[in-house]
Each structure stands twice: as C-alpha cells, then as structure tokens.
C-alpha cells in the first residue's frame, strides 16, 4: 500500500499560518491594489468619453499611423454606443494595473534568468507549471488571501500574466549577438553598462513582445476576475451567462475584443519604433563616416570628380 500524502492539508495549514503570521502584509497589498485601481478608474471615467477617445486616437496616430487611429476612433465610439464605456474603462484600469505590476516583476526576473544560468534552471519549471495550471486555480489563493472583489481579480491576473514576460525577456537577451557584447566588454564596459547600453536596447523588441503578451493574458482574465466580483466587462459577461442574456454577453465580449485589439496594436508599436530608430541612427552614422574623408581633405585639393574631368 502506498501511504497517503496529505499535500492539500499541508497547503491549507500553510495558508492558515500565513494569515495568522502576517495579516498586515495582505491588508497592505489589498489597500495598495484598491487605491491604484480606484484612482485609475476615476481618472478614466470622470472626463466625458470624447476626451479620452481623442487622447487614444491621437496616441494611436503618433505611434502607428492613420489606420490604427481610425480603428481607435470607431471602436471606442462603438463602445459608447453600446453603453459600455464605464465598464470598458474599469476593465482598462484593472488590466493596466495588473500588466504594469506583472511587467515590473517579469522583466527583471527574465534579465536575471538570462545572465545567471542557475536562476534560469530554477525559474523554468516554475514557469512551466504556471502556464499549464488551469485559470480557475489562480482564484483559490487569491480568494483565501484577499476575499472577493477587485483585489483578488488583480492578484490572479498578475500571477497568470507573469510567465510570458519572463520567457521573452530571457530569450531576447540571450539572442543578442555575443560578438557585440564582447566588443563592448573589450572597450572596458562594465557588466551593468553592457546590460543597459547593449543588451536591453537590442532585446527591446522581444521584451516588448513579452509585455504585449502580458497585456493579452491580463485581458483574458477579465471574465475570470468578474467571477470574483471585479467590476468591468467581466462582470457584464458573467451576468449575461448567469441570466442567459445572449445580447448582453455578445456586446460585452465584443467590447473586450475591441479593447484587446487596441492594446495589442499599441504595445506592438513600441518595439517596432525602437527597431526603426536604431536603423535610422545606424544609417546616419554610415553617412557621417562616408563624408569624413572629404571633410578631412586639405582646402584646394582637387576632388576625384574634378581630376577626371580635367583629364
């Protein structure tokens, strides 16, 4: 007979011990999360919708051009016409808070995993388990530690969205050309300078792809967060499912899709703009190098073109 191992009871005892030992920690986390989400929600909901529609459209125009600007304008006007503006802004606030915190955790962890093999070996199985864990499992510790409401929804979203940020950050830094890194080291750059001035700029497209995936996973948790009592489009979809309201469910799901496409295209622009800027800088340096011999030539010296014309 194989003896029974009470893993579940051990986990339950650990949770009880944490709740008894450091209740102030969970209260502080809950208070900070609540303030962040409420403050951002108030900032997005208080002005008339036209104000933020104009801001979002201009932002899309500057980053991606007229097509995304046109989509942004039409998409958010459609959200207003569906009378889901407040819920969409509540969802946007939740997603932004969760995505920023998840990125702040995942990017440094990915840098450590890329620079230290031991960290990568330890982190990889943890990320594998996090990515294969069912979505609803993330709700269990969130509810135990934070109850119901928006805070457990944000916490579950953060945990669910961390893995792609870590993986793509590590991948981007590892794919930086080793010869470039060795050249920087040969010129006397310290490890911190190599990371800040060489590896991170070259890995920025991959890092931004990771941030993009963090935001997309955060949006995918919107409906799940609605099960915990979080306001927003998730609550609209959950209410529609429980009441068998097909119309409200379709409209809430459509608003989620419209917001997801906007955030996806917008965050994808950052990595593309970084690549384009580096290409322009490299082209400018080549142009200056080609003009340098002519600038160094003595005054009055005949140019090659002039010499050919005389002969």
NUDODREN-739924 format. One line per 4 residues: number of its first residue (from 0); their letters; for each residue y, x, z of C-alpha. Coordinates in nm, 4 decimals, always signed. Each point is the difference from the previous one (the first is absolute). Layout:
NUDODREN-739924
NUM) a) Y/X/Z; ... $
//
This chain:
NUDODREN-739924
0) xxxx) +0.0000/+0.0000/+0.0000; +0.3469/+0.1201/-0.0908; +0.2318/-0.0405/+0.2992; +0.3020/-0.2234/-0.0420 $
4) xxxx) +0.3293/+0.1903/-0.0211; +0.2853/-0.2182/+0.1309; +0.2695/+0.1311/-0.2342; +0.1862/-0.3296/+0.0030 $
8) xxxx) +0.0146/-0.0040/+0.3773; +0.1283/+0.3579/+0.0043; +0.2800/-0.0931/-0.2403; +0.0866/-0.3066/+0.2069 $
12) xxxx) +0.0114/+0.2138/+0.3147; +0.2246/+0.2514/-0.1762; +0.2421/-0.2744/-0.1069; +0.0082/-0.1429/+0.3509 $
16) xxxx) +0.0651/+0.3444/+0.1426; +0.2858/+0.0642/-0.2447; +0.1575/-0.3357/+0.0794; -0.0170/+0.0786/+0.3708 $
20) xxxx) +0.1035/+0.3666/-0.0266; +0.2906/-0.0073/-0.2454; +0.1256/-0.3578/-0.0373; +0.3555/+0.1331/-0.0303 $
24) xxxx) -0.0951/+0.1846/-0.3198; -0.1111/-0.3147/-0.1800; +0.2992/-0.1915/+0.1324; +0.2325/+0.2704/-0.1343 $
28) xxxx) -0.1709/+0.0026/-0.3400; +0.0178/-0.3784/-0.0158; +0.3686/-0.0047/+0.0927; +0.0920/+0.2654/-0.2588 $
32) xxxx) -0.1968/-0.1732/-0.2767; +0.1529/-0.3361/+0.0831; +0.3535/+0.1404/-0.0021; -0.0538/+0.1783/-0.3329 $
36) xxxx) -0.1492/-0.3008/-0.1766; +0.2506/-0.2478/+0.1451; +0.2970/+0.2240/-0.0785; -0.1056/+0.0605/-0.3591 $
40) xxxx) -0.0847/-0.3672/-0.0480; +0.3443/-0.1043/+0.1250; +0.1647/+0.2506/-0.2342; -0.1932/-0.1399/-0.2976 $
44) xxxx) +0.0324/-0.3693/+0.0849; +0.3575/-0.0230/+0.1334; +0.1932/+0.0595/-0.3268; -0.0245/-0.2549/-0.2802 $
48) xxxx) -0.2954/+0.0669/-0.2309; +0.2299/+0.0898/-0.2892; +0.1236/+0.3064/+0.1900; -0.3421/+0.1591/+0.0327 $
52) xxxx) -0.1011/-0.1114/-0.3496; +0.2963/+0.1924/-0.1401; -0.0817/+0.3029/+0.2177; -0.3664/+0.0005/-0.1019 $
56) xxxx) +0.0900/-0.0426/-0.3671; +0.2498/+0.2862/+0.0014; -0.2466/+0.2193/+0.1846; -0.2693/-0.0770/-0.2594 $
60) xxxx) +0.2460/+0.0689/-0.2822; +0.0907/+0.3418/+0.1382; -0.3582/+0.1052/+0.0639; -0.1994/-0.1482/-0.2876 $
64) xxxx) +0.2387/-0.1480/-0.2520; +0.0853/-0.3426/-0.1401; -0.3539/-0.1396/-0.0272; -0.0777/+0.0282/+0.3700 $
68) xxxx) +0.3513/-0.1238/+0.0775; -0.0615/-0.3098/-0.2121; -0.3373/-0.0570/+0.1663; +0.1561/+0.0410/+0.3456 $
72) xxxx) +0.2714/-0.2515/-0.0762; -0.2386/-0.2621/-0.1390; -0.2664/+0.0565/+0.2668; +0.2294/-0.0434/+0.2976 $
76) xxxx) +0.1777/-0.2959/-0.1613; -0.3435/-0.1587/-0.0359; -0.0708/+0.0711/+0.3676; +0.3252/-0.1750/+0.0921 $
80) xxxx) -0.0871/-0.2973/-0.2202; -0.3388/-0.0259/+0.1764; +0.1884/-0.0159/+0.3330; -0.1911/+0.3031/+0.1261 $
84) xxxx) +0.2898/+0.2438/+0.0365; -0.0109/+0.0195/+0.3802; -0.3789/+0.0434/+0.0054; +0.0196/+0.2681/-0.2706 $
88) xxxx) +0.2618/+0.1945/+0.1941; -0.2092/-0.0293/+0.3176; -0.2948/+0.1427/-0.1918; +0.2162/+0.2757/-0.1474 $
92) xxxx) +0.1201/+0.0974/+0.3474; -0.3554/+0.0130/+0.1351; -0.1215/+0.2040/-0.2976; +0.2901/+0.2457/+0.0137 $
96) xxxx) -0.0389/+0.0651/+0.3732; -0.3765/+0.0438/-0.0294; +0.0244/+0.2151/-0.3150; +0.2658/+0.2320/+0.1430 $
100) xxxx) -0.2000/+0.0584/+0.3190; -0.3258/+0.0434/-0.1942; +0.1666/+0.2494/-0.2371; +0.1536/+0.1879/+0.2938 $
104) xxxx) -0.3518/+0.0415/+0.1395; -0.1985/+0.0554/-0.3200; +0.2206/+0.2526/-0.1815; +0.0148/+0.2599/+0.2840 $
108) xxxx) -0.3718/-0.0525/+0.0619; -0.0692/+0.0579/-0.3694; +0.2077/+0.3195/+0.0089; -0.1996/+0.1266/+0.2986 $
112) xxxx) -0.3278/-0.0883/-0.1726; +0.1075/+0.1888/-0.3130; +0.1059/+0.3129/+0.1892; -0.2799/+0.0111/+0.2571 $
116) xxxx) -0.3604/-0.0434/-0.1070; -0.1154/-0.0982/+0.3490; +0.2453/-0.2910/+0.0092; -0.1237/-0.1183/-0.3395 $
120) xxxx) -0.3636/+0.0112/+0.1152; +0.0814/-0.2073/+0.3081; +0.2299/-0.2475/-0.1755; -0.2161/-0.0752/-0.3037 $
124) xxxx) -0.2797/-0.1983/+0.1738; +0.2597/-0.1880/+0.2038; +0.1793/-0.1028/-0.3205; -0.3319/-0.0969/-0.1590 $
128) xxxx) -0.0796/-0.2297/+0.2906; +0.3509/-0.1476/-0.0009; -0.0169/-0.0802/-0.3716; -0.3456/-0.1587/+0.0214 $
132) xxxx) +0.0741/-0.2046/+0.3132; +0.0498/-0.3713/-0.0781; +0.3569/-0.1193/+0.0227; -0.0615/-0.2464/+0.2806 $
136) xxxx) -0.1429/+0.2729/+0.2228; +0.3508/+0.1461/+0.0292; +0.1092/-0.3218/+0.1683; -0.2306/+0.0481/+0.2998 $
140) xxxx) +0.1755/+0.2946/+0.1711; +0.3394/-0.1305/-0.1088; -0.0594/-0.3338/+0.1744; -0.1508/+0.1614/+0.3091 $
144) xxxx) +0.2914/+0.2375/+0.0488; +0.2952/-0.2096/-0.1257; -0.1031/-0.3650/+0.0115; +0.1065/-0.2206/-0.2910 $
148) xxxx) +0.3162/-0.0024/-0.2080; +0.1743/+0.2389/-0.2332; -0.0718/+0.3193/+0.1988; -0.3811/-0.0020/-0.0355 $
152) xxxx) +0.0497/-0.0814/-0.3676; +0.2203/+0.3069/-0.0435; -0.2410/+0.2217/+0.1959; -0.3016/-0.1166/-0.2021 $
156) xxxx) +0.1956/+0.0533/-0.3209; +0.0961/+0.3551/+0.1013; -0.3599/+0.0948/+0.0778; -0.1257/-0.1555/-0.3223 $
160) xxxx) +0.2604/+0.1763/-0.2179; -0.0252/+0.3568/+0.1333; -0.3055/+0.1404/-0.1922; +0.1389/+0.0123/-0.3580 $
164) xxxx) +0.3163/+0.1734/+0.1177; -0.2028/+0.2744/+0.1681; -0.2389/+0.0464/-0.2907; +0.2601/+0.0143/-0.2778 $
168) xxxx) +0.2300/+0.2298/+0.1981; -0.2852/+0.2430/+0.0616; -0.1080/-0.0229/-0.3646; +0.3519/+0.0616/-0.1304 $
172) xxxx) +0.0560/+0.3103/+0.2116; -0.3429/+0.1424/-0.0831; +0.0665/-0.0436/-0.3720; +0.3175/+0.2096/+0.0064 $
176) xxxx) -0.0565/+0.3067/-0.2176; -0.1174/+0.2866/+0.2222; +0.1857/+0.2518/-0.2136; +0.3294/-0.1734/+0.0769 $
180) xxxx) -0.0738/+0.0132/+0.3720; -0.0998/+0.3671/-0.0217; +0.3167/+0.0798/-0.1913; +0.2117/-0.1610/+0.2723 $
184) xxxx) -0.1890/+0.1955/+0.2646; +0.0474/+0.3217/-0.1970; +0.3782/-0.0532/+0.0122; -0.0202/-0.0160/+0.3796 $
188) xxxx) +0.0003/-0.3753/+0.0560; -0.1372/-0.1040/+0.3355; -0.2737/-0.2694/+0.0221; +0.2541/-0.2640/+0.0986 $
192) xxxx) +0.2233/+0.0894/-0.2944; -0.2952/-0.0088/-0.2396; -0.0861/-0.3473/+0.1251; +0.3559/-0.1378/-0.0142 $
196) xxxx) +0.1223/+0.1652/-0.3191; -0.3161/+0.0337/-0.2124; -0.2950/-0.2131/+0.1057; +0.1739/-0.3215/+0.1062 $
200) xxxx) +0.2302/-0.0219/-0.3056; -0.2884/+0.0633/-0.2403; -0.2281/-0.2411/+0.1858; +0.2665/-0.2713/+0.0237 $
204) xxxx) -0.1439/-0.2192/-0.2811; -0.3371/-0.0130/+0.1761; +0.1670/-0.0599/+0.3368; +0.2048/-0.2853/-0.1442 $
208) xxxx) -0.3166/-0.1435/-0.1542; -0.1436/+0.0030/+0.3511; +0.3082/-0.1745/+0.1373; -0.0328/-0.2546/-0.2799 $
212) xxxx) -0.3594/-0.0707/+0.1018; +0.1051/-0.0266/+0.3645; +0.2477/-0.2734/-0.0962; -0.2566/-0.1818/-0.2140 $
216) xxxx) -0.2574/+0.0015/+0.2794; +0.2641/-0.1186/+0.2431; +0.0715/-0.2939/-0.2293; -0.3703/-0.0749/-0.0263 $
220) xxxx) -0.0052/-0.0460/+0.3784; +0.2735/-0.2636/-0.0086; -0.2377/-0.2945/+0.0026; -0.2134/+0.1622/+0.2708 $
224) xxxx) +0.3094/+0.0539/+0.2130; +0.0774/-0.3675/-0.0479; -0.3236/-0.0821/+0.1803; +0.1431/+0.1727/+0.3073 $
228) xxxx) +0.3160/-0.2093/-0.0010; +0.2266/+0.2340/-0.1976; +0.2703/-0.1834/-0.1918; +0.0457/+0.0343/-0.3735 $
232) xxxx) -0.1977/-0.0702/-0.3124; -0.3257/+0.0654/+0.1834; +0.0725/-0.2947/+0.2274; +0.0740/-0.2133/-0.3076 $
236) xxxx) -0.3351/+0.0882/-0.1588; -0.1954/-0.0447/+0.3244; +0.1616/-0.3397/+0.0587; -0.0791/-0.1033/-0.3567 $
240) xxxx) -0.3654/+0.1004/+0.0404; -0.0430/-0.1847/+0.3289; +0.1674/-0.3123/-0.1417; -0.1633/+0.0281/-0.3451 $
244) xxxx) +0.3468/+0.0041/-0.1557; -0.0580/+0.1520/-0.3435; +0.3664/-0.0175/-0.1053; +0.1340/+0.1880/+0.3027 $
248) xxxx) -0.2817/+0.2519/-0.0179; +0.0719/+0.0738/-0.3663; +0.3733/+0.0363/+0.0596; -0.0511/+0.2273/+0.3008 $
252) xxxx) -0.2474/+0.2162/-0.1899; +0.2344/+0.0204/-0.2987; +0.2837/+0.1170/+0.2246; -0.2262/+0.2745/+0.1396 $
256) xxxx) -0.0838/+0.1150/-0.3530; +0.3648/+0.0035/-0.1076; +0.0967/+0.2063/+0.3046; -0.2954/+0.2355/-0.0519 $
260) xxxx) +0.0922/+0.0723/-0.3623; +0.3622/+0.0670/+0.0966; -0.0947/+0.2448/+0.2754; -0.2672/+0.1661/-0.2147 $
264) xxxx) +0.2344/+0.0725/-0.2898; +0.2821/+0.1046/+0.2290; -0.2010/+0.2508/+0.2036; -0.1666/+0.1319/-0.3140 $
268) xxxx) +0.3431/+0.0937/-0.1325; +0.0634/+0.2595/+0.2715; -0.2836/+0.2271/-0.1082; +0.0901/-0.0353/-0.3686 $
272) xxxx) +0.3642/+0.0822/+0.0654; -0.0979/+0.3099/+0.1949; -0.2084/+0.1247/-0.2938; +0.2798/-0.0685/-0.2483 $
276) xxxx) +0.2570/+0.1759/+0.2157; -0.2185/+0.3086/+0.0260; -0.0511/+0.0018/-0.3776; +0.3774/-0.0185/-0.0559 $
280) xxxx) +0.0563/+0.2839/+0.2456; -0.2637/+0.2142/-0.1699; +0.1507/-0.0718/-0.3433; +0.3447/+0.0904/+0.1306 $
284) xxxx) -0.1294/+0.3312/+0.1387; -0.1621/+0.0879/-0.3330; +0.3248/-0.0775/-0.1788; +0.1976/+0.2267/+0.2327 $
288) xxxx) -0.2533/+0.2808/-0.0437; +0.0278/-0.0236/-0.3790; +0.3806/+0.0128/+0.0192; +0.0016/+0.2967/+0.2388 $
292) xxxx) -0.0477/+0.2805/-0.2652; +0.2885/-0.1302/-0.2063; +0.2210/-0.0163/+0.3070; -0.0909/+0.3578/+0.0971 $
296) xxxx) +0.0794/+0.1427/-0.3461; +0.3184/+0.2178/-0.0198; +0.3130/-0.1593/-0.1361; +0.0379/+0.0667/-0.3707 $
300) xxxx) -0.3665/+0.0718/-0.0590; -0.1192/-0.1677/-0.3216; -0.2428/-0.2842/+0.0457; -0.3309/+0.0017/-0.1882 $
304) xxxx) +0.1229/-0.2817/-0.2202; +0.3155/+0.1891/-0.0857; -0.1956/+0.3142/-0.0792; -0.2223/-0.1859/-0.2460 $
308) xxx) +0.2992/-0.1600/-0.1683; +0.1706/+0.3395/-0.0522; -0.3062/+0.1532/-0.1575 $
//
